[in-house]
Amino acid sequence: MRSLIFLFFALFLTTGIQLHAQKPAVQPKKQGVHMTFDQESIKLGRMKKGDKKTFDYVFTNTGTEVIEIEIVSGCDCTTLDWTRKPIKPGEKGKVNVIFDSKEKEITETMVDVDIYLKNKDPKTNSQILKILNYTFELYK
């Protein structure tokens, strides 16, 4: 009797897990322009003056409109490159950042990276701006 209960329980768990695993992970698309980033804030950690760090802000277009990046800007310590082609719904894009600490004298709590889109906000007809950031701790 015990083994029959165990068998029934094991069969129930296995079936439940299989059913759960078969459900697709579908993210609903948001109306308009929507960028979903893997990370919006990146901590570079400790670095020596003169060190360089390279990293990416990766995003997915989770909206219903094509996204077009006009320009990406940051401080003089950052070199920026980004996806130049239009990013269709469901596609990924990225902003590549090279941070050079040679001109920095102190730790900064936050350095902004501004993404200006060609897309306009339908409510205000203003250009859409997305602000990301990174931090670092400078030591000698």
CORSULKA-V257946 format. One record per helix or strand. SS is the DSSP state (a for helix, b for strand). FROM is the first residue (numbers start at 0). TO is the last residue. If there is no record, write none. Layout:
ss-><SS:SS>
from-><FROM:FROM>
to-><TO:TO>
This chain:
ss-><a:b:b:b:b:b:b:b:b:b:b:a:b:b>
from-><1:29:34:40:51:62:66:68:77:86:91:100:107:126>
to-><21:29:36:47:60:62:66:72:81:86:99:102:119:138>
